[in-house]
Structures are given as C-alpha cells and as structure tokens.
C-alpha cells in the first residue's frame, strides 16, 4: 500500500512548471479544502483565442503564460451557479514532494487564499489532512484571540 502523505489545513506551495514548461519558482499558501472537489489557483486576464489560453498567474503580468495544453469543465460554486473554468497542469512542490495536477484558473483577488487544493488532488495523491498542523497560517485564530 502506498504511503500516506499528511498535509495541514494550509500548505506552502512552490510552482515549478506550467503545462510542462519550467518556470522560476513562484510561491503561495494554499488552503486544503476537503469540501471542494477540484483545485483552483488565482489568475487574471484569462483568455482563450484560436486554441491558445493566456493568463497572468496570481494576476502578475511578469507571470504571463500561454499554452495550448489546457481543457475546461463546468464548475458549481457554493451558491449553485455554474461557470466554465479552464484547467491547466501545474508542477508544484509541497513539503519537498513534487506533484503534477490540473488546477482551474479563476480570479480569486477577493478571496483569502490564492489557491485551493480539493479532494480530487488529495485522493489521487493519497493525502490525509491533519487540521492541527500549520494552524499558525490561519489568521482567524488571531481574530478569535486564542488558539483552541
């Protein structure tokens, strides 16, 4: 049986490639969201024309990418609405371990975390979530005035 990987509720993520193309390492903090099926990463200026998808990762023009290696799916939000989301394969590092996975692109500029990792990733990669790990990354503890 394959060894289990344990993540906390929040994890430091380093992006190493986009659609197989190596990039300078880019870092963010992801929320591990067992309530979401798929994962999503913040991007802006998401545009598809003539079979080429272009986007600015994390809304940064210096992290502008174009790829023909993408797909899309319809996703349902928490309010029941459906929208088309482009999916791109990213190479990432978490806890020093390398993963490849499809993540949806969406403008998350108004959201607390630039990246969510959902159940599909967790199941595929044999990941357990320990909510007691890395709680220092959750600002809501400070807002409550104490750690449980």
PyMOL commands that set and color helices and strands:
alter all, ss='L'
color gray80, all
select helices_A, chain A and resi 61-63+119-124+135-137+140-144
alter helices_A, ss='H'
color red, helices_A
select strands_A, chain A and resi 5-7+10-18+21-32+40-49+52-57+64-67+70-76+82-94+97-106+115-117+127-129
alter strands_A, ss='S'
color yellow, strands_A
deselect
rebuild
show_as cartoon
